[in-house]
């Protein structure tokens, strides 16, 4: 049930890449254990985004509320 809750929330991620900006929206799972799994994977998620998009400078995760997190980036000059 924990993995199912985690997978259900993570499937609703949105990545928006334009010429100048990159935005990753993650819906945080409602269960405490599933949210902990996501917190532990934040570094790996950020590394994957940086690897796939080397032209962008990526910030750290920012919590919009308890249910959403954002990762934003700007294109290098």
LINGI-V89036 format. One record per residue. N is the residue number from 1. PHI is phi in degrees with one decimal (none if undefined). NEAR is the number of other C-alpha atoms within 12 Angstrom. D_CENTER is the distance of its C-alpha to the mean C-alpha in whole Angstrom. Layout:
n = <N:N>
phi = <PHI:PHI>
near = <NEAR:NEAR>
d_center = <D_CENTER:D_CENTER>
This chain:
n = <1:2:3:4:5:6:7:8:9:10:11:12:13:14:15:16:17:18:19:20:21:22:23:24:25:26:27:28:29:30:31:32:33:34:35:36:37:38:39:40:41:42:43:44:45:46:47:48:49:50:51:52:53:54:55:56:57:58:59:60:61:62:63:64:65:66:67:68:69:70:71:72:73:74:75:76:77>
phi = <none:-68.7:-64.3:-64.7:-64.5:-62.0:-62.3:-62.7:-72.5:-70.4:-62.7:-94.7:-74.1:-130.0:-118.3:-122.0:-119.8:-115.0:-63.6:-113.3:-131.9:-129.2:-134.4:-120.1:-109.2:-123.2:-87.1:-78.7:-61.8:-76.7:-76.3:-62.9:-67.5:-66.5:-64.8:-65.1:-60.3:-63.8:-58.7:-69.2:-95.8:-56.9:-63.4:-65.8:-64.3:-62.7:-60.1:-65.3:-63.8:-64.4:-64.5:-75.0:-132.3:-69.6:-81.9:-113.3:-95.4:-104.2:-84.1:-85.0:-66.0:-122.5:-87.7:-80.7:-157.8:-76.2:-114.9:-140.4:-134.2:-124.5:-129.4:-120.5:-147.2:-122.0:-71.3:-71.1:-77.9>
near = <10:18:19:15:23:27:22:20:26:28:17:19:22:19:22:20:21:16:15:18:21:29:31:32:29:35:31:35:29:23:22:17:18:24:28:18:24:31:23:13:18:25:18:16:25:31:20:15:27:25:14:16:26:17:20:26:24:30:23:21:27:22:19:14:14:16:21:24:29:29:34:30:30:22:20:14:8>
d_center = <22:19:17:18:16:13:13:14:11:9:11:11:7:8:8:11:13:17:19:18:15:11:9:5:6:5:8:9:12:16:17:17:17:14:12:14:13:9:10:12:9:7:10:10:6:7:11:10:9:12:14:14:14:16:18:15:15:11:11:9:7:9:10:12:14:14:12:9:6:6:6:9:12:15:18:20:24>
